[in-house]
Amino acid sequence: MKHARSTPEGDVIDESKLTEHPRLSPGEAAQVTDYLMTLKPNDKLIAAESYTEANVSPRMGAMDFVKFKGCGGCHMDTAKDGGVSGPELYTAWQRLQPEFIASYIRDPVAWEARSIMPNKHLADGPINKLVNYLRSVGAEKEAEK
């Protein structure tokens, strides 16, 4: 708010109070990227997962996601359905490793100490079902392109 000022038309950003955003050359950006990709503090969590790919009925997967597990209260599993307090998950398959998805479902606080996502203490089967549902949702999303 220290960069905003009130006007008769509403609040506007006073750009004169903003500091310049740091800029990296392409070479510097590549070096930073290479370094960031070496940071893998939770590799053990991913290695502990045993994801098994399987088909999930879209209807039953959606029912499990929304009604049985309650994920739809916070997450969108389609562009039109679900909550908005958590990240959308209909593109999770394109962005994330299945073992990461499974690990995060298993124990969100192990990944983010301040996570508000509940640990439902699910066994491997129900976790794999959710991950496979997100795989099927991701495949549908890719088919739309």
C-alpha positions in Angstrom: 0.0 0.0 0.0 3.0 2.3 0.4 3.1 2.6 -3.4 -0.5 3.4 -3.9 -2.2 6.8 -3.8 -5.9 7.6 -3.8 -7.4 9.6 -6.6 -11.0 10.5 -7.4 -11.0 7.7 -9.9 -9.7 5.2 -7.4 -6.3 3.9 -6.1 -3.4 4.0 -8.5 0.2 2.8 -8.2 2.7 5.7 -7.8 5.4 4.3 -10.1 7.8 7.0 -8.9 8.0 5.1 -5.6 8.7 1.7 -7.1 12.3 0.4 -7.2 13.6 -0.9 -10.5 13.1 -4.6 -11.0 16.5 -6.4 -11.3 17.3 -7.6 -14.8 19.5 -10.5 -15.7 21.3 -11.1 -18.9 20.4 -14.3 -20.7 23.7 -15.8 -19.5 23.0 -14.8 -15.9 19.5 -16.1 -16.1 20.8 -19.5 -17.4 23.3 -19.6 -14.4 20.5 -18.8 -11.9 18.3 -21.5 -13.5 21.0 -24.1 -13.4 21.6 -23.3 -9.7 17.9 -23.4 -8.8 17.6 -26.8 -10.5 20.2 -28.2 -8.1 18.1 -27.4 -5.1 16.1 -30.5 -4.3 15.5 -30.6 -0.6 12.6 -33.1 -0.8 14.1 -35.8 -3.2 13.7 -38.3 -0.4 9.9 -37.7 -0.3 9.6 -38.2 -4.0 11.8 -41.3 -3.9 9.6 -42.8 -1.2 6.5 -42.7 -3.5 5.4 -45.7 -5.5 3.0 -44.3 -8.1 1.2 -46.9 -10.3 -0.5 -45.7 -13.5 -4.0 -47.0 -14.0 -7.2 -46.0 -15.7 -9.9 -44.2 -13.6 -13.5 -43.8 -14.7 -13.9 -40.0 -15.2 -17.2 -40.0 -13.4 -16.0 -42.1 -10.4 -12.7 -40.1 -10.3 -14.6 -36.8 -10.2 -16.9 -38.1 -7.5 -13.9 -39.3 -5.4 -12.1 -35.9 -5.9 -15.1 -33.7 -5.1 -17.4 -35.7 -2.8 -15.4 -38.5 -1.1 -12.1 -36.6 -0.6 -13.4 -33.1 -0.6 -10.6 -31.8 -2.8 -13.1 -29.8 -4.9 -13.8 -27.5 -1.9 -10.4 -25.8 -2.5 -9.2 -27.0 -6.0 -10.6 -26.8 -9.5 -10.5 -30.1 -11.4 -11.9 -28.4 -14.5 -11.8 -24.9 -15.8 -15.4 -24.4 -14.6 -15.7 -26.5 -11.4 -14.1 -26.4 -7.9 -12.8 -24.1 -5.3 -10.3 -21.3 -5.7 -8.4 -21.2 -2.4 -6.0 -23.9 -3.6 -4.2 -24.2 -6.9 -6.1 -25.4 -9.9 -5.3 -29.1 -10.7 -6.7 -29.6 -14.2 -3.2 -28.9 -15.6 -1.2 -30.5 -12.7 -0.3 -33.5 -14.9 1.3 -31.3 -17.5 3.3 -29.4 -14.8 4.2 -31.8 -12.1 5.7 -35.3 -11.6 3.2 -37.9 -10.6 5.5 -38.9 -7.6 5.4 -35.2 -6.4 1.6 -35.1 -6.7 1.4 -38.3 -4.7 3.9 -37.1 -2.1 2.1 -33.8 -1.6 -1.3 -35.5 -1.2 0.3 -37.9 1.3 1.8 -35.2 3.5 1.3 -31.5 2.5 3.1 -30.2 5.5 6.3 -32.1 4.7 6.5 -29.9 1.6 5.2 -26.7 3.0 5.2 -26.2 6.7 2.4 -23.5 6.5 0.2 -25.6 4.1 -3.5 -25.4 4.9 -4.1 -28.6 2.9 -5.2 -31.3 5.2 -3.4 -34.6 5.6 -6.1 -37.1 5.0 -3.8 -40.0 6.0 -4.6 -41.9 2.8 -3.1 -45.2 1.8 -1.3 -45.8 -1.5 -4.4 -47.0 -3.3 -6.5 -43.9 -2.7 -3.6 -41.6 -3.4 -2.9 -43.4 -6.7 -6.6 -43.0 -7.6 -6.4 -39.3 -7.1 -3.2 -39.0 -9.1 -4.6 -41.1 -11.9 -7.7 -39.0 -11.9 -5.5 -35.9 -12.4 -3.7 -37.7 -15.2 -7.1 -38.4 -16.9 -8.1 -34.7 -16.4 -4.8 -33.6 -17.8 -5.3 -35.9 -20.9 -8.7 -34.3 -21.5 -7.2 -30.8 -21.2 -4.5 -31.8 -23.8 -7.1 -33.2 -26.1 -8.9 -29.9 -26.1 -5.9 -28.1 -27.6 
